[in-house]
Amino acid sequence: MESIVITEKEKGILSLSWRKYPYATHYLLLGLTPLHYYEIIKRTKSNHVTIKKTTIQKYQEIKIKYIIGEEYKDKIISPSYQIAKENLEEIKVEFLQSNQNYTLSFQNKSFYDKYYIYEKQNNSFHLIIETEDFQINSSLLKENHTYFIEGLINNQITGQSKELIILKKDKPKKKRIPISVIIPVYNAKYFLSRCIDSILLSTLEPEEIILINDGSTDNSQEIINWYKKKYPDLIRTYTQENQGVSYARNKGIELATKDYIAFLDHDDMPHPYMYEELYKTALTKNADIVIGKVIIRNKYNEKQICLGLHDNVHYSYQRMIEEKNKKTKDNIYFVAIWNKIIKSSLLKEHPFMNQNYYEDTSMTRTIYSYINQFYYVKDAIYIWDCRFQKTIGTTTNQYYLKENQEELFYHKHYINAVLSAIEKGNQKRKEILIYDCIKELMDYLKKIQTESNIQKVKELYIEEIKKVNNKYILQNNKYLQKNKELSTMISRYI
């Protein structure tokens, strides 16, 4: 990234300068927003600008992009990079008026590495936003202005939109499907509008969005109220004192009225096709659960798509256990609760444990034990956004983070979550439940065998495994007996 020298010219006014690039005809000063996209702050022919301090302070970082003629430097990779216009995919764009500005959503199933958003100014288009997300909400998007989108894959333009004029209008009515989307909300002022907009811009719209405000201390409730007023037939809300994410989700389960339930963290997004893909599969297969793939966005702005499962294939419970225990990056399919739709009746009968760490570890194991048919859809459809400090936690969680820094604290909660599934799970499948849980604990014990600095953690695992053996006699478990390495390891400790 090009170094920028910033000095205070006078009170409230900053002077910015950078190295002059000999072939540049002009420069773009870009700012990284709290939602991790780059806005164009200023377009200039000089390598020196003055700007208000308050303008710069709202960005997490700033950078310079060189322009040669009308070509952006990072797009020029070879003389032959251009693709014939007739071969470009048309990028379909939807927009809506949001609680914060306007939101654009790119509706294609294709996943582009990057989007450029241009605004028409004086009969020519100028780049105003650069983003890797399929959805953008920005104060730069204006009513009655004309825009144009490019999509890039491997630094090549592979998709373009038609010209788009943003008009203030009501969101078009869409076919709705019987899904309740439950969103726990805690201090979500930066993310909540983006999250709700992503549901509203789905190709098929869930019939119910349930927002549970878990004692937020910022203006999250104001945002919730805005959406409730604008979409009274769609948005349901509940406000409670701060109790934690498990309690918030359980309240959502209690309030849900539709056939299926989906969970969404307030700083993540579903792809526009997510609910359509999941529900159509559930409907045609009469499935209790349908699972989608995940895009993981990490703090370095890198994108990882979890792959590896056979699409639209029926999995038995035992096959699902085998896949889950492979311990690859695809394991996120199984443990997470937000890349799925699940029959409401199952969740109402088996809600989350009252614990705010690893609650999904217990929930998924428990729910799986009551399901016979597992289906997976083709596309990567849930965007797990790890670029931000995760904020769905609660003040209670934050207290523990301050007071209990040692690893032992987290392992206690993890073990408790894993073992609770044995008691809460389907008792007709107790033997395979025990196998699943013990294998999980033994995998972690094996991992920490040589790490003497956490000897207490090792002792904790051994103690808990002994307790399970005293109650269930692990040597008699037929699934454990089949796994010779695992049964040998267990025998050392019991």
Buried (B, 14 or more C-beta within 10 A) or exposed (E): EEEBEBEEEEEEEBBBBBEEBEEBEBBBBBBBBEBBBBBBBBBBEEBEBEBEBEEBEEBEEBBBBBBEEEEBBEBEEEEEEEEEEEEBBEBBBBBBBBBBBBBBBBBBBEBBEBBBBBBBEEEEBEBBBBBBBBBBBBEBBBEEBBBBBBBBBEEBBBBBBEEBEBEEEEBEEBEBBBBBBBBBBBBBBBBBBBBBBBBBBBBBBBBBBBBBBBBBEBEBBEBBBBBBEBBEEBBBBBBEEBBBBBBBBBBBBEBBEBBBBBBBBBBBBBBBBBBBBBBBBBBEBEBBBBBBBBBBBEEEEEBBEBEEBEEBEEBEBEEBBEBBBEEEBBBBBBBBBBBBBBBBEBBEEBBBBEBBBBBBBBBBBBBBBBBEBBBBBBBBBBBBBBBBEEBBBBBBBEEBEEEEEEBEBBBBBBBBBBBBBBEBBBEEBBBBBBBBBBBBBBEBBEEBEEEEEBEEBBEBBBEBBBEBBEEBEBEEBEBBEEBEEBBEBBEEBB
